[in-house]
Each structure stands twice: as C-alpha cells, then as structure tokens.
Amino acid sequence: MEFLEAMQHRFACKSYDTKKAISASDLTKILEYGRLTPTSFGLELWSFHAVTSKPKKQKLYHACFGQEAVATSSATIVVLGCTADFANPDKPLVQARGLRFPDPLDVFIADYRPYYEFLKQEGRLDCWLRSQGYLAIANMMTGAASMGIQSCAIEGFDEGMVLSVLGADPTLWQVSLIATFGYPSEAERPKIRESLEDLVVYH
Ligand SMILES: Cc1cc2nc3c(=O)[nH]c(=O)nc-3n(C[C@H](O)[C@H](O)[C@H](O)COP(=O)(O)O)c2cc1C
C-alpha cells in the first residue's frame, strides 16, 4: 500500500475482531517499524512491551480505564521511556548505548552531558523522554495500516497500574504511549481534518 493511502485509511479503531489474530511475523514487522524509528542522540532510551496474552490484556484494559480497544486487540504495545534519572549520562543504560557508537564513550558522553543538563534545568527531561515514544508508535500505526491492520493510540491510562502489569520498575521506566492493534470489527470512520490551507503557514 502507498504511504499516503495507508495514512488515509488508518483510523482510531475502538473494537477489533477477537477471532482474527495478527500473525507473529506481522507483529514482528510492526515492532520493527518502532525499532527503526530515530531517537534523540540515537540513544533508544525506551523499551517496547508487546502484550498478546489474554490475562495481561485484561489487566491492561483495567489500567486503561476499561477501553474496549485494549480488551479486544490482538496485540497491545506499550512503549516505555526511561525516567529522567535513568537517562543520566553516568547511568548504565546511557553508557551501554554510548559504547555502540563509533566515537569513544567519553567523547559521546561529553557531547550528551550538556544537553541532558540543559533539559534538566529547563524541566523538559520527562517530556523529552516520553515524546520520543510517540514517534515509534506513529510509525508502528502507519506501518500496520499499510498491512491492513488497524490501531488506536491510547493515552488514557493509569501509569502506575500499567507499569505494575508489565513488571516494569517505576524508578527506571515511565509510560510513553500505548497502542492497540488488530483487525477491526467496526467500519472505517471518515477523517475529520482541517485543510492544508488552514493549517500551514508558508514562509
Ligand atoms: C496521543 C493520542 C492519544 C490518544 N488516546 C486515545 C485514547 O486513550 N482512547 C481513544 O479511544 N482514542 C485515543 N486516541 C485516538 C484519537 O482520538 C483519534 O486518533 C483522533 O480522534 C483522530 O481520529 P483518527 O485516528 O480516526 O483519524 C488518541 C490519539 C492520539 C494521537
């Protein structure tokens, strides 16, 4: 499917066909779209939790205030971003990621540290870490649409409950965004969007 066509036909699906599961290879593809998404400094300070087990989905459903899309999804993917403290240049995750780059680790850290301190001073660290997950989910959602799989972003959740369901340590991880995936059991909804003329300012 063309990229534009996938964008046009993706819609926020609230109810899925519980008898039609996403194949394991398609789920891997969707996760791959997330993995290939760029991150600030290339640090990938995130992890993806793909939930397909019924009992866990049921728990997530409650953690998402009873949203049907979660309960009926074939897979619900939770993107976690690390906490501001865990993103500290002296912490093991950043050091491990930094070691993969062509430059020596101390060169990378010397580049990263001032930016980390700047964001900390501005009170933007948490937002910086959470917002990157939105890009991964966006790519997963459009990628899924190109394969005929629908999705819905889910921002309505109790963070503590979600982390507890996933067994994720809240001192290390925060929830960035959740998305449900599956084959719809409802009709595609038409797009409601402003026109480009009303949205875009050309300079
Ligand atoms: C960041 C974000 C969070 C969202 N959270 C929810 C949610 O918790 N529950 C829900 O039913 N829809 C949620 N949505 C879906 C939006 O309501 C939907 O995408 C929007 O109305 C546009 O409709 P469309 O996706 O069908 O084009 C969310 C969408 C985004 C982008």
The ligand as a Tripos MOL2 file, in Angstrom:
@<TRIPOS>MOLECULE
LIG
   31    33     1     0     0
SMALL
NO_CHARGES

@<TRIPOS>ATOM
      1 C1         -1.6600   10.7560   21.5190 C.3       1 LIG1
      2 C2         -3.0070   10.1750   21.2870 C.ar      1 LIG1
      3 C3         -3.7170    9.6310   22.3340 C.ar      1 LIG1
      4 C4         -4.9560    9.0410   22.1220 C.ar      1 LIG1
      5 N1         -5.5940    8.4380   23.1590 N.ar      1 LIG1
      6 C5         -6.7730    7.8090   22.9480 C.ar      1 LIG1
      7 C6         -7.4050    7.0800   23.9870 C.ar      1 LIG1
      8 O1         -6.9240    6.9880   25.1160 O.2       1 LIG1
      9 N2         -8.5760    6.4760   23.7050 N.ar      1 LIG1
     10 C7         -9.1500    6.5190   22.4550 C.ar      1 LIG1
     11 O2        -10.2220    5.9280   22.2580 O.2       1 LIG1
     12 N3         -8.5600    7.1910   21.4400 N.ar      1 LIG1
     13 C8         -7.3870    7.8240   21.6570 C.ar      1 LIG1
     14 N4         -6.7550    8.4820   20.6180 N.ar      1 LIG1
     15 C9         -7.3680    8.4570   19.2620 C.3       1 LIG1
     16 C10        -7.8220    9.8320   18.7790 C.3       1 LIG1
     17 O3         -8.9950   10.2260   19.4300 O.3       1 LIG1
     18 C11        -8.0140    9.7620   17.2610 C.3       1 LIG1
     19 O4         -6.8020    9.3840   16.6640 O.3       1 LIG1
     20 C12        -8.4660   11.1070   16.6650 C.3       1 LIG1
     21 O5         -9.7650   11.3950   17.0870 O.3       1 LIG1
     22 C13        -8.4140   11.1510   15.1500 C.3       1 LIG1
     23 O6         -9.1540   10.1010   14.5770 O.3       1 LIG1
     24 P1         -8.4920    9.0850   13.5310 P.3       1 LIG1
     25 O7         -7.2900    8.4850   14.2330 O.co2     1 LIG1
     26 O8         -9.5580    8.0570   13.2660 O.co2     1 LIG1
     27 O9         -8.0880    9.8440   12.3230 O.co2     1 LIG1
     28 C14        -5.5210    9.0480   20.8250 C.ar      1 LIG1
     29 C15        -4.7860    9.5990   19.7600 C.ar      1 LIG1
     30 C16        -3.5580   10.1350   19.9770 C.ar      1 LIG1
     31 C17        -2.7760   10.6770   18.8030 C.3       1 LIG1
@<TRIPOS>BOND
     1     1     2 1
     2     2     3 ar
     3     2    30 ar
     4     3     4 ar
     5     4     5 ar
     6     4    28 ar
     7     5     6 ar
     8     6     7 ar
     9     6    13 1
    10     7     8 2
    11     7     9 ar
    12     9    10 ar
    13    10    11 2
    14    10    12 ar
    15    12    13 ar
    16    13    14 ar
    17    14    15 1
    18    14    28 ar
    19    15    16 1
    20    16    17 1
    21    16    18 1
    22    18    19 1
    23    18    20 1
    24    20    21 1
    25    20    22 1
    26    22    23 1
    27    23    24 1
    28    24    25 2
    29    24    26 1
    30    24    27 1
    31    28    29 ar
    32    29    30 ar
    33    30    31 1
@<TRIPOS>SUBSTRUCTURE
     1 LIG1         1 GROUP 0 **** ****
